[in-house]
Amino acid sequence: MNWQPIDTAPMDGTPIFLAGGYDDNSDHAMESEAEKMRTACRAWWNDGDWIITLAEAGCVNVTRIDPTHWAPIEEPR
């Protein structure tokens, strides 16, 4: 994956992968769920926040706070 600094990420709603940071409800999750919330995830910029979906952790539309890197989502070949 081609990881880049977060300050170069598109902020136009384009879905991307995010890495680093934490999720706004990870303090309230079980330990196994909180670990998943720190992994790379699919996200998009929406009205001032990075929004992610964590269906595997039982959460949807969670905000990722202070991510450090991003990568484009490449279409399958």
N, CA, C and O atoms as a Tinker XYZ file with bonds, in Angstrom:
   308  protein
     1  N      0.841000   -1.163000    0.000000    73     2
     2  CA     0.000000    0.000000    0.000000    64     1     3
     3  C      0.897000    1.239000    0.000000    63     2     4     5
     4  O      1.962000    1.244000    0.618000    81     3
     5  N      0.467000    2.263000   -0.682000    73     3     6
     6  CA     1.242000    3.488000   -0.819000    64     5     7
     7  C      0.811000    4.498000    0.247000    63     6     8     9
     8  O      0.022000    5.398000   -0.042000    81     7
     9  N      1.325000    4.357000    1.488000    73     7    10
    10  CA     0.945000    5.236000    2.589000    64     9    11
    11  C      1.584000    6.610000    2.418000    63    10    12    13
    12  O      2.753000    6.730000    2.051000    81    11
    13  N      0.786000    7.647000    2.693000    73    11    14
    14  CA     1.230000    9.029000    2.550000    64    13    15
    15  C      0.855000    9.807000    3.814000    63    14    16    17
    16  O     -0.033000    9.384000    4.555000    81    15
    17  N      1.524000   10.943000    4.070000    73    15    18
    18  CA     1.184000   11.748000    5.252000    64    17    19
    19  C     -0.271000   12.223000    5.193000    63    18    20    21
    20  O     -0.788000   12.535000    4.120000    81    19
    21  N     -0.910000   12.273000    6.334000    73    19    22
    22  CA    -2.331000   12.615000    6.395000    64    21    23
    23  C     -2.626000   14.002000    5.849000    63    22    24    25
    24  O     -3.727000   14.243000    5.353000    81    23
    25  N     -1.664000   14.923000    5.927000    73    23    26
    26  CA    -1.937000   16.282000    5.443000    64    25    27
    27  C     -2.060000   16.367000    3.928000    63    26    28    29
    28  O     -2.391000   17.426000    3.394000    81    27
    29  N     -1.796000   15.258000    3.222000    73    27    30
    30  CA    -1.973000   15.240000    1.767000    64    29    31
    31  C     -3.240000   14.485000    1.350000    63    30    32    33
    32  O     -3.494000   14.318000    0.157000    81    31
    33  N     -4.030000   14.034000    2.315000    73    31    34
    34  CA    -5.232000   13.234000    2.019000    64    33    35
    35  C     -6.317000   14.073000    1.349000    63    34    36    37
    36  O     -6.475000   15.253000    1.659000    81    35
    37  N     -7.065000   13.457000    0.426000    73    35    38
    38  CA    -8.188000   14.177000   -0.183000    64    37    39
    39  C     -9.292000   14.418000    0.848000    63    38    40    41
    40  O     -9.608000   13.540000    1.652000    81    39
    41  N     -9.861000   15.598000    0.814000    73    39    42
    42  CA   -10.927000   15.947000    1.759000    64    41    43
    43  C    -12.197000   16.307000    1.004000    63    42    44    45
    44  O    -12.909000   17.246000    1.358000    81    43
    45  N    -12.461000   15.539000   -0.040000    73    43    46
    46  CA   -13.634000   15.798000   -0.880000    64    45    47
    47  C    -14.660000   14.674000   -0.797000    63    46    48    49
    48  O    -15.556000   14.593000   -1.636000    81    47
    49  N    -14.538000   13.799000    0.214000    73    47    50
    50  CA   -15.469000   12.685000    0.362000    64    49    51
    51  C    -15.009000   11.410000   -0.316000    63    50    52    53
    52  O    -15.711000   10.400000   -0.264000    81    51
    53  N    -13.837000   11.433000   -0.955000    73    51    54
    54  CA   -13.300000   10.238000   -1.604000    64    53    55
    55  C    -12.959000    9.190000   -0.550000    63    54    56    57
    56  O    -12.250000    9.504000    0.406000    81    55
    57  N    -13.443000    7.949000   -0.695000    73    55    58
    58  CA   -13.061000    6.897000    0.254000    64    57    59
    59  C    -11.574000    6.580000    0.128000    63    58    60    61
    60  O    -11.051000    6.439000   -0.977000    81    59
    61  N    -10.900000    6.472000    1.272000    73    59    62
    62  CA    -9.476000    6.151000    1.342000    64    61    63
    63  C     -9.249000    5.201000    2.508000    63    62    64    65
    64  O    -10.177000    4.915000    3.264000    81    63
    65  N     -8.020000    4.708000    2.661000    73    63    66
    66  CA    -7.632000    3.972000    3.853000    64    65    67
    67  C     -6.929000    4.928000    4.802000    63    66    68    69
    68  O     -6.120000    5.748000    4.368000    81    67
    69  N     -7.230000    4.833000    6.095000    73    67    70
    70  CA    -6.570000    5.619000    7.131000    64    69    71
    71  C     -5.784000    4.700000    8.047000    63    70    72    73
    72  O     -6.150000    3.542000    8.246000    81    71
    73  N     -4.695000    5.228000    8.607000    73    71    74
    74  CA    -3.922000    4.499000    9.608000    64    73    75
    75  C     -3.518000    5.472000   10.702000    63    74    76    77
    76  O     -3.400000    6.675000   10.471000    81    75
    77  N     -3.311000    4.940000   11.885000    73    75    78
    78  CA    -2.918000    5.757000   13.024000    64    77    79
    79  C     -4.112000    6.405000   13.691000    63    78    80    81
    80  O     -5.238000    6.313000   13.201000    81    79
    81  N     -3.864000    7.052000   14.798000    73    79    82
    82  CA    -4.931000    7.712000   15.531000    64    81    83
    83  C     -5.765000    6.735000   16.335000    63    82    84    85
    84  O     -5.334000    5.619000   16.622000    81    83
    85  N     -6.951000    7.162000   16.692000    73    83    86
    86  CA    -7.858000    6.322000   17.469000    64    85    87
    87  C     -9.291000    6.705000   17.120000    63    86    88    89
    88  O     -9.536000    7.734000   16.491000    81    87
    89  N    -10.212000    5.881000   17.529000    73    87    90
    90  CA   -11.614000    6.111000   17.219000    64    89    91
    91  C    -12.329000    6.717000   18.419000    63    90    92    93
    92  O    -11.967000    6.458000   19.566000    81    91
    93  N    -13.331000    7.513000   18.150000    73    91    94
    94  CA   -13.969000    8.286000   19.215000    64    93    95
    95  C    -14.653000    7.454000   20.279000    63    94    96    97
    96  O    -14.963000    7.984000   21.347000    81    95
    97  N    -14.902000    6.177000   20.040000    73    95    98
    98  CA   -15.534000    5.371000   21.087000    64    97    99
    99  C    -14.675000    4.194000   21.519000    63    98   100   101
   100  O    -15.184000    3.275000   22.160000    81    99
   101  N    -13.385000    4.191000   21.189000    73    99   102
   102  CA   -12.544000    3.048000   21.537000    64   101   103
   103  C    -12.362000    2.898000   23.049000    63   102   104   105
   104  O    -12.103000    1.792000   23.524000    81   103
   105  N    -12.492000    3.983000   23.813000    73   103   106
   106  CA   -12.371000    3.886000   25.265000    64   105   107
   107  C    -13.525000    3.112000   25.885000    63   106   108   109
   108  O    -13.409000    2.616000   27.006000    81   107
   109  N    -14.629000    3.006000   25.170000    73   107   110
   110  CA   -15.813000    2.342000   25.703000    64   109   111
   111  C    -15.984000    0.931000   25.157000    63   110   112   113
   112  O    -16.937000    0.240000   25.515000    81   111
   113  N    -15.077000    0.503000   24.300000    73   111   114
   114  CA   -15.196000   -0.817000   23.687000    64   113   115
   115  C    -14.482000   -1.873000   24.532000    63   114   116   117
   116  O    -13.624000   -1.555000   25.356000    81   115
   117  N    -14.855000   -3.131000   24.310000    73   115   118
   118  CA   -14.107000   -4.209000   24.943000    64   117   119
   119  C    -12.695000   -4.187000   24.376000    63   118   120   121
   120  O    -12.483000   -3.662000   23.283000    81   119
   121  N    -11.734000   -4.740000   25.088000    73   119   122
   122  CA   -10.337000   -4.679000   24.666000    64   121   123
   123  C    -10.132000   -5.240000   23.260000    63   122   124   125
   124  O     -9.391000   -4.653000   22.472000    81   123
   125  N    -10.773000   -6.368000   22.927000    73   123   126
   126  CA   -10.601000   -6.950000   21.600000    64   125   127
   127  C    -11.164000   -6.039000   20.519000    63   126   128   129
   128  O    -10.599000   -5.966000   19.428000    81   127
   129  N    -12.251000   -5.350000   20.792000    73   127   130
   130  CA   -12.827000   -4.419000   19.823000    64   129   131
   131  C    -11.953000   -3.176000   19.690000    63   130   132   133
   132  O    -11.753000   -2.680000   18.582000    81   131
   133  N    -11.434000   -2.671000   20.797000    73   131   134
   134  CA   -10.609000   -1.468000   20.771000    64   133   135
   135  C     -9.358000   -1.688000   19.929000    63   134   136   137
   136  O     -8.912000   -0.769000   19.243000    81   135
   137  N     -8.793000   -2.871000   19.967000    73   135   138
   138  CA    -7.610000   -3.163000   19.146000    64   137   139
   139  C     -7.948000   -3.035000   17.665000    63   138   140   141
   140  O     -7.152000   -2.492000   16.897000    81   139
   141  N     -9.109000   -3.523000   17.255000    73   139   142
   142  CA    -9.519000   -3.399000   15.859000    64   141   143
   143  C     -9.677000   -1.938000   15.452000    63   142   144   145
   144  O     -9.471000   -1.586000   14.291000    81   143
   145  N    -10.042000   -1.093000   16.408000    73   143   146
   146  CA   -10.281000    0.307000   16.109000    64   145   147
   147  C     -8.998000    1.099000   15.902000    63   146   148   149
   148  O     -9.054000    2.273000   15.536000    81   147
   149  N     -7.842000    0.480000   16.128000    73   147   150
   150  CA    -6.570000    1.154000   15.903000    64   149   151
   151  C     -5.916000    0.700000   14.605000    63   150   152   153
   152  O     -4.851000    1.204000   14.249000    81   151
   153  N     -6.516000   -0.223000   13.904000    73   151   154
   154  CA    -5.943000   -0.741000   12.678000    64   153   155
   155  C     -6.317000    0.148000   11.501000    63   154   156   157
   156  O     -7.183000    1.015000   11.619000    81   155
   157  N     -5.654000   -0.073000   10.358000    73   155   158
   158  CA    -6.001000    0.660000    9.144000    64   157   159
   159  C     -7.458000    0.389000    8.798000    63   158   160   161
   160  O     -7.957000   -0.714000    9.019000    81   159
   161  N     -8.136000    1.384000    8.258000    73   159   162
   162  CA    -9.555000    1.240000    7.970000    64   161   163
   163  C     -9.944000    2.119000    6.779000    63   162   164   165
   164  O     -9.223000    3.047000    6.413000    81   163
   165  N    -11.085000    1.811000    6.189000    73   163   166
   166  CA   -11.647000    2.605000    5.096000    64   165   167
   167  C    -12.327000    3.821000    5.729000    63   166   168   169
   168  O    -13.022000    3.685000    6.736000    81   167
   169  N    -12.133000    5.000000    5.149000    73   167   170
   170  CA   -12.701000    6.224000    5.715000    64   169   171
   171  C    -12.958000    7.256000    4.626000    63   170   172   173
   172  O    -12.529000    7.096000    3.484000    81   171
   173  N    -13.660000    8.309000    4.997000    73   171   174
   174  CA   -13.870000    9.433000    4.105000    64   173   175
   175  C    -14.046000   10.681000    4.953000    63   174   176   177
   176  O    -14.499000   10.597000    6.094000    81   175
   177  N    -13.689000   11.844000    4.404000    73   175   178
   178  CA   -13.806000   13.129000    5.098000    64   177   179
   179  C    -15.227000   13.621000    4.938000    63   178   180   181
   180  O    -15.756000   13.642000    3.827000    81   179
   181  N    -15.854000   14.020000    6.039000    73   179   182
   182  CA   -17.229000   14.494000    5.980000    64   181   183
   183  C    -17.440000   15.594000    7.014000    63   182   184   185
   184  O    -17.435000   15.340000    8.218000    81   183
   185  N    -17.621000   16.798000    6.536000    73   183   186
   186  CA   -17.997000   17.917000    7.403000    64   185   187
   187  C    -17.075000   18.082000    8.611000    63   186   188   189
   188  O    -17.543000   18.274000    9.734000    81   187
   189  N    -15.759000   18.005000    8.375000    73   187   190
   190  CA   -14.792000   18.255000    9.432000    64   189   191
   191  C    -14.306000   17.054000   10.206000    63   190   192   193
   192  O    -13.525000   17.213000   11.144000    81   191
   193  N    -14.740000   15.849000    9.848000    73   191   194
   194  CA   -14.332000   14.637000   10.554000    64   193   195
   195  C    -13.981000   13.527000    9.573000    63   194   196   197
   196  O    -14.529000   13.459000    8.473000    81   195
   197  N    -13.050000   12.648000    9.992000    73   195   198
   198  CA   -12.801000   11.413000    9.260000    64   197   199
   199  C    -13.806000   10.383000    9.760000    63   198   200   201
   200  O    -13.785000   10.020000   10.936000    81   199
   201  N    -14.676000    9.912000    8.890000    73   199   202
   202  CA   -15.717000    8.954000    9.246000    64   201   203
   203  C    -15.278000    7.566000    8.777000    63   202   204   205
   204  O    -14.805000    7.401000    7.653000    81   203
   205  N    -15.440000    6.579000    9.647000    73   203   206
   206  CA   -15.092000    5.207000    9.291000    64   205   207
   207  C    -16.273000    4.297000    9.610000    63   206   208   209
   208  O    -17.184000    4.672000   10.347000    81   207
   209  N    -16.239000    3.120000    9.053000    73   207   210
   210  CA   -17.236000    2.100000    9.367000    64   209   211
   211  C    -16.499000    0.898000    9.920000    63   210   212   213
   212  O    -15.597000    0.369000    9.270000    81   211
   213  N    -16.869000    0.466000   11.095000    73   211   214
   214  CA   -16.230000   -0.675000   11.741000    64   213   215
   215  C    -17.268000   -1.744000   12.040000    63   214   216   217
   216  O    -17.550000   -2.027000   13.204000    81   215
   217  N    -17.830000   -2.333000   11.013000    73   215   218
   218  CA   -18.865000   -3.339000   11.216000    64   217   219
   219  C    -18.336000   -4.515000   12.027000    63   218   220   221
   220  O    -19.085000   -5.107000   12.804000    81   219
   221  N    -17.045000   -4.870000   11.861000    73   219   222
   222  CA   -16.503000   -6.012000   12.588000    64   221   223
   223  C    -16.423000   -5.748000   14.086000    63   222   224   225
   224  O    -16.347000   -6.689000   14.875000    81   223
   225  N    -16.440000   -4.488000   14.484000    73   223   226
   226  CA   -16.413000   -4.143000   15.908000    64   225   227
   227  C    -17.792000   -3.743000   16.418000    63   226   228   229
   228  O    -17.935000   -3.316000   17.564000    81   227
   229  N    -18.803000   -3.880000   15.573000    73   227   230
   230  CA   -20.154000   -3.557000   15.986000    64   229   231
   231  C    -20.471000   -2.080000   15.967000    63   230   232   233
   232  O    -21.439000   -1.649000   16.593000    81   231
   233  N    -19.665000   -1.286000   15.255000    73   231   234
   234  CA   -19.870000    0.158000   15.216000    64   233   235
   235  C    -19.998000    0.615000   13.770000    63   234   236   237
   236  O    -19.396000    0.027000   12.872000    81   235
   237  N    -20.767000    1.644000   13.552000    73   235   238
   238  CA   -20.827000    2.263000   12.231000    64   237   239
   239  C    -20.706000    3.768000   12.389000    63   238   240   241
   240  O    -21.085000    4.333000   13.415000    81   239
   241  N    -20.178000    4.403000   11.368000    73   239   242
   242  CA   -20.021000    5.858000   11.362000    64   241   243
   243  C    -19.323000    6.373000   12.618000    63   242   244   245
   244  O    -19.845000    7.226000   13.336000    81   243
   245  N    -18.155000    5.843000   12.856000    73   243   246
   246  CA   -17.305000    6.241000   13.964000    64   245   247
   247  C    -16.317000    7.279000   13.440000    63   246   248   249
   248  O    -15.917000    7.210000   12.278000    81   247
   249  N    -15.919000    8.231000   14.266000    73   247   250
   250  CA   -14.956000    9.243000   13.865000    64   249   251
   251  C    -13.550000    8.788000   14.216000    63   250   252   253
   252  O    -13.293000    8.397000   15.354000    81   251
   253  N    -12.623000    8.835000   13.239000    73   251   254
   254  CA   -11.206000    8.545000   13.497000    64   253   255
   255  C    -10.529000    9.860000   13.859000    63   254   256   257
   256  O    -10.616000   10.832000   13.109000    81   255
   257  N     -9.863000    9.893000   14.992000    73   255   258
   258  CA    -9.239000   11.108000   15.509000    64   257   259
   259  C     -7.719000   11.008000   15.357000    63   258   260   261
   260  O     -7.120000    9.993000   15.712000    81   259
   261  N     -7.113000   12.049000   14.835000    73   259   262
   262  CA    -5.664000   12.156000   14.665000    64   261   263
   263  C     -5.021000   11.028000   13.859000    63   262   264   265
   264  O     -3.988000   10.504000   14.276000    81   263
   265  N     -5.600000   10.634000   12.711000    73   263   266
   266  CA    -4.893000    9.651000   11.890000    64   265   267
   267  C     -3.568000   10.248000   11.420000    63   266   268   269
   268  O     -3.428000   11.468000   11.335000    81   267
   269  N     -2.604000    9.392000   11.118000    73   267   270
   270  CA    -1.283000    9.866000   10.723000    64   269   271
   271  C     -0.976000    9.665000    9.243000    63   270   272   273
   272  O     -0.175000   10.401000    8.667000    81   271
   273  N     -1.616000    8.664000    8.626000    73   271   274
   274  CA    -1.326000    8.337000    7.233000    64   273   275
   275  C     -2.602000    7.942000    6.493000    63   274   276   277
   276  O     -3.613000    7.589000    7.099000    81   275
   277  N     -2.521000    8.015000    5.160000    73   275   278
   278  CA    -3.626000    7.577000    4.324000    64   277   279
   279  C     -3.058000    6.883000    3.095000    63   278   280   281
   280  O     -1.892000    7.069000    2.748000    81   279
   281  N     -3.896000    6.078000    2.440000    73   279   282
   282  CA    -3.537000    5.426000    1.184000    64   281   283
   283  C     -4.769000    5.371000    0.309000    63   282   284   285
   284  O     -5.885000    5.240000    0.811000    81   283
   285  N     -4.575000    5.471000   -1.018000    73   283   286
   286  CA    -5.732000    5.384000   -1.917000    64   285   287
   287  C     -6.292000    3.960000   -1.917000    63   286   288   289
   288  O     -5.566000    2.992000   -1.691000    81   287
   289  N     -7.569000    3.857000   -2.169000    73   287   290
   290  CA    -8.203000    2.563000   -2.370000    64   289   291
   291  C     -8.109000    2.263000   -3.847000    63   290   292   293
   292  O     -8.710000    2.955000   -4.669000    81   291
   293  N     -7.362000    1.241000   -4.182000    73   291   294
   294  CA    -7.149000    0.903000   -5.587000    64   293   295
   295  C     -8.236000   -0.043000   -6.069000    63   294   296   297
   296  O     -8.651000   -0.959000   -5.359000    81   295
   297  N     -8.681000    0.198000   -7.280000    73   295   298
   298  CA    -9.680000   -0.680000   -7.889000    64   297   299
   299  C     -9.060000   -2.031000   -8.229000    63   298   300   301
   300  O     -7.902000   -2.085000   -8.643000    81   299
   301  N     -9.800000   -3.118000   -8.063000    73   299   302
   302  CA    -9.268000   -4.440000   -8.436000    64   301   303
   303  C     -8.944000   -4.490000   -9.921000    63   302   304   305
   304  O     -9.612000   -3.852000  -10.735000    81   303
   305  N     -7.943000   -5.231000  -10.255000    73   303   306
   306  CA    -7.557000   -5.365000  -11.674000    64   305   307
   307  C     -8.179000   -6.566000  -12.309000    63   306   308
   308  O     -7.959000   -6.823000  -13.492000    81   307
